[in-house]
């Protein structure tokens, strides 16, 4: 499964769980240094994704994930997020394991 397919399925699950936020973390190839990787973080809430570390297009038909992204872990958080501190309900775990709605 490609990262974009994984993201699409996780967004669908999140639409059914408006009280949850999914945080995905990984790496993306560095634009500044060949062969290096930069940290990548993405939040999914109510079916919408937004990167907290890289720009995302305003157009919802544009891909949110940059090319070469590797999603390494995910956490289910209580939503909406508390700015003082996020309450982790599940994870960190492999993002593929979050395809089970029971984990949410």
HELIX and SHEET records of a PDB file:
HELIX    1   1 UNK A    3  UNK A   15  1                                  13    
HELIX    2   2 UNK A   95  UNK A   99  5                                   5    
HELIX    3   3 UNK A  101  UNK A  103  5                                   3    
SHEET    1   A 5 UNK A  48  UNK A  51  0                                        
SHEET    2   A 5 UNK A  37  UNK A  45 -1                                        
SHEET    3   A 5 UNK A  20  UNK A  29 -1                                        
SHEET    4   A 5 UNK A  70  UNK A  78 -1                                        
SHEET    5   A 5 UNK A  88  UNK A  93 -1                                        
END                                                                             
